[in-house]
Amino acid sequence: MANEIDNAAYQRLLAYKIPEVEQNLTKRDTMLYALGVGLGADPMDEQQLRYVYEKELAALPTMAVVLAAPSAWVKKTGTGFGSKSVHGEQIFTNHKPIPVEGVLVGVSKLASVVDKGIVDGKNRGAVITTERKVYEKKTGDLISTLVSSSFCRGDGGFDGPTGPSREPHAMPPADTCPQFTCDLPTLPQAALIYRLSGDYNILHSDPAHAQKVGFPRPILHGLCTFGVAGHAMLKTLCGYDPARFKSMEARFSSPVYPGETLRTEMWQNGKVVSFRCTVPARDNVVVLNNGKAEIA
């Protein structure tokens, strides 16, 4: 398979400076994100209400993933990279609790580009990893550090570096039962709510487009699934205390459809929690894998 992206395009990608993003975060944004990942399903649950109601409002730890983020920056480089990209892995570390409102600044940089090459005529694609640091503008405090990897299908073979590749978090042996399990339903309109936090990709809202690219209907945002898993751990292991939830990472392994129930399985070893997410109604297909969280 011929490659349409050459080394010159790779060099232009390396030279591209990702613009800083300034976001005026409001309490409404904070509540909307929490509603998007399913908080408030029980309107009598005061622990959930603190994330969706302005009284003693708190921000979900996973909201870091939508803060001051550059939108589709790879495609904006004009290099040809990322035309068929999918989210591969997401990591965040919160250095202090996320504010419920204020002006935030996101500073992003290209961390690495790995060329998977062309093997036996098959283009194995490329992996682009971005690092983003989110600061509170008023104080200059570092709020969160995020690392995001995208798998760019068909973009390999440009004579770029072939590594190093980050090893995924090792899960417990297959015969080890999880210590904790939490099932959380998603709303049929979950993707339509979640997109209002900034990801307007029509794959999550337009039925005709979803069918055109091979899905029977719009799928849930991967980062929404990520947020539901974070909610499960916040509920099960943190007593809904956001200050105890320090970091989280996972790999995206299969799509979720809005309305499905997600099962988060957890194995705790001290501060470290290994987890994965499945959909029980579809033979427990794994949708998030190699998950790791740090709980204080």
ZABAVO-285196 format. One line per 4 residues: number of its first residue (from 1); their letters; for each residue x, y, z of C-alpha. Coordinates in steps of 0.25 Angstrom, whole numbers, plus 5000, padded with zeros to 4 digits. Layout:
// ZABAVO-285196
NUM	A	X/Y/Z | ...;
END
This chain:
// ZABAVO-285196
1	MANE	5000/5000/5000 | 5006/5013/4996 | 5008/5024/5006 | 5002/5038/5003;
5	IDNA	5010/5044/5014 | 5025/5046/5012 | 5036/5051/5021 | 5034/5065/5018;
9	AYQR	5020/5065/5023 | 5026/5059/5036 | 5036/5070/5037 | 5025/5080/5036;
13	LLAY	5017/5073/5047 | 5029/5074/5056 | 5031/5089/5053 | 5016/5092/5056;
17	KIPE	5014/5100/5068 | 5001/5097/5075 | 4993/5109/5079 | 4991/5112/5093;
21	VEQN	4976/5111/5097 | 4970/5120/5107 | 4956/5116/5113 | 4947/5124/5122;
25	LTKR	4941/5112/5130 | 4928/5115/5136 | 4920/5107/5147 | 4910/5104/5136;
29	DTML	4922/5097/5128 | 4925/5089/5141 | 4911/5084/5143 | 4909/5081/5128;
33	YALG	4921/5072/5127 | 4916/5064/5140 | 4902/5063/5133 | 4909/5058/5121;
37	VGLG	4916/5046/5128 | 4903/5042/5135 | 4904/5050/5149 | 4890/5053/5155;
41	ADPM	4884/5040/5150 | 4878/5040/5164 | 4873/5054/5167 | 4872/5050/5182;
45	DEQQ	4887/5046/5183 | 4893/5058/5190 | 4907/5052/5187 | 4905/5053/5172;
49	LRYV	4897/5066/5173 | 4909/5074/5177 | 4915/5072/5163 | 4902/5076/5156;
53	YEKE	4896/5087/5165 | 4902/5100/5169 | 4901/5098/5184 | 4915/5094/5189;
57	LAAL	4919/5091/5174 | 4931/5082/5171 | 4937/5078/5158 | 4939/5064/5154;
61	PTMA	4954/5060/5153 | 4952/5054/5139 | 4947/5068/5134 | 4962/5071/5132;
65	VVLA	4961/5064/5119 | 4952/5075/5113 | 4959/5087/5119 | 4966/5097/5110;
69	APSA	4968/5087/5099 | 4973/5090/5084 | 4962/5085/5075 | 4966/5075/5064;
73	WVKK	4980/5082/5063 | 4987/5070/5055 | 4977/5072/5043 | 4980/5087/5044;
77	TGTG	4994/5085/5041 | 4991/5083/5026 | 5001/5071/5026 | 4991/5060/5023;
81	FGSK	4993/5053/5036 | 4981/5049/5044 | 4970/5049/5034 | 4966/5035/5039;
85	SVHG	4971/5036/5053 | 4964/5030/5065 | 4967/5032/5080 | 4977/5022/5085;
89	EQIF	4980/5025/5100 | 4977/5036/5110 | 4985/5040/5123 | 4983/5051/5133;
93	TNHK	4989/5055/5146 | 4982/5066/5154 | 4992/5074/5163 | 4981/5081/5170;
97	PIPV	4966/5081/5170 | 4960/5086/5157 | 4953/5100/5160 | 4938/5100/5157;
101	EGVL	4940/5114/5149 | 4951/5123/5145 | 4961/5126/5133 | 4969/5114/5129;
105	VGVS	4981/5113/5119 | 4985/5100/5112 | 4999/5099/5107 | 5001/5087/5097;
109	KLAS	5013/5081/5090 | 5015/5070/5081 | 5022/5059/5090 | 5025/5048/5080;
113	VVDK	5021/5042/5066 | 5024/5027/5064 | 5024/5022/5050 | 5018/5008/5050;
117	GIVD	5023/5006/5035 | 5018/4998/5024 | 5019/4983/5026 | 5015/4973/5015;
121	GKNR	5009/4984/5007 | 5000/4988/5019 | 5001/5002/5024 | 5001/5000/5040;
125	GAVI	4999/5015/5042 | 5005/5025/5052 | 5003/5028/5067 | 5004/5043/5070;
129	TTER	5005/5047/5085 | 5002/5061/5091 | 5004/5066/5104 | 4996/5077/5110;
133	KVYE	4998/5085/5123 | 4986/5093/5128 | 4989/5105/5137 | 4980/5115/5145;
137	KKTG	4982/5128/5138 | 4980/5137/5151 | 4990/5129/5160 | 4999/5122/5149;
141	DLIS	4996/5109/5157 | 4998/5096/5149 | 4984/5089/5150 | 4986/5077/5141;
145	TLVS	4996/5070/5132 | 4990/5061/5121 | 4995/5052/5111 | 4987/5047/5099;
149	SSFC	4991/5038/5088 | 4984/5036/5074 | 4985/5025/5065 | 4986/5030/5050;
153	RGDG	4981/5019/5041 | 4989/5019/5028 | 4999/5029/5032 | 5011/5021/5034;
157	GFDG	5023/5019/5025 | 5029/5033/5025 | 5043/5028/5030 | 5040/5034/5044;
161	PTGP	5045/5028/5057 | 5039/5014/5060 | 5039/5016/5075 | 5039/5016/5087;
165	SREP	5025/5012/5089 | 5019/5013/5103 | 5016/5000/5109 | 5001/4999/5114;
169	HAMP	4998/4997/5129 | 4999/4982/5132 | 4985/4976/5136 | 4984/4966/5147;
173	PADT	4983/4951/5142 | 4971/4947/5134 | 4967/4938/5145 | 4967/4948/5156;
177	CPQF	4953/4953/5160 | 4951/4968/5162 | 4950/4973/5176 | 4940/4984/5172;
181	TCDL	4930/4985/5161 | 4921/4997/5158 | 4910/4997/5147 | 4906/5011/5142;
185	PTLP	4895/5013/5131 | 4897/5023/5120 | 4886/5032/5115 | 4881/5029/5100;
189	QAAL	4884/5044/5098 | 4898/5044/5106 | 4906/5047/5093 | 4897/5059/5090;
193	IYRL	4899/5065/5104 | 4914/5061/5105 | 4917/5068/5091 | 4913/5081/5098;
197	SGDY	4926/5081/5106 | 4934/5083/5093 | 4935/5071/5084 | 4925/5073/5072;
201	NILH	4930/5062/5064 | 4918/5058/5056 | 4921/5043/5058 | 4914/5045/5071;
205	SDPA	4902/5052/5066 | 4899/5049/5051 | 4892/5036/5048 | 4895/5037/5033;
209	HAQK	4910/5040/5036 | 4911/5028/5046 | 4905/5018/5036 | 4914/5023/5025;
213	VGFP	4927/5020/5033 | 4922/5006/5038 | 4914/5008/5050 | 4899/5005/5051;
217	RPIL	4896/5018/5059 | 4905/5029/5066 | 4914/5025/5076 | 4918/5030/5090;
221	HGLC	4930/5039/5091 | 4942/5031/5096 | 4945/5042/5106 | 4931/5041/5111;
225	TFGV	4933/5026/5114 | 4946/5030/5121 | 4938/5039/5129 | 4927/5029/5133;
229	AGHA	4939/5019/5138 | 4944/5031/5146 | 4931/5033/5152 | 4930/5018/5156;
233	MLKT	4944/5019/5163 | 4940/5032/5170 | 4927/5026/5175 | 4933/5012/5179;
237	LCGY	4947/5016/5184 | 4947/5031/5188 | 4933/5033/5194 | 4931/5044/5184;
241	DPAR	4943/5052/5189 | 4950/5058/5177 | 4962/5062/5185 | 4966/5047/5186;
245	FKSM	4965/5044/5171 | 4979/5048/5166 | 4981/5041/5152 | 4975/5032/5142;
249	EARF	4979/5025/5129 | 4973/5016/5119 | 4973/5010/5105 | 4961/5011/5096;
253	SSPV	4958/4997/5091 | 4944/4997/5085 | 4932/5007/5083 | 4920/5009/5093;
257	YPGE	4906/5013/5088 | 4898/5023/5096 | 4888/5016/5105 | 4897/5004/5109;
261	TLRT	4901/5001/5123 | 4916/5001/5126 | 4922/4992/5136 | 4935/4996/5142;
265	EMWQ	4943/4985/5149 | 4954/4989/5159 | 4966/4983/5165 | 4972/4991/5176;
269	NGKV	4987/4990/5181 | 4990/5001/5191 | 4988/5014/5184 | 4988/5008/5170;
273	VSFR	4975/5003/5164 | 4975/4994/5151 | 4962/4995/5144 | 4955/4992/5131;
277	CTVP	4941/4995/5125 | 4932/4985/5118 | 4918/4985/5113 | 4910/4974/5119;
281	ARDN	4899/4974/5109 | 4909/4971/5097 | 4916/4959/5103 | 4924/4967/5112;
285	VVVL	4932/4974/5101 | 4944/4981/5106 | 4942/4996/5103 | 4953/5002/5112;
289	NNGK	4966/4994/5115 | 4979/4994/5123 | 4973/5005/5132 | 4981/5010/5144;
293	AEIA	4977/5020/5154 | 4983/5026/5166 | 4975/5028/5178 | 4980/5035/5191;
END
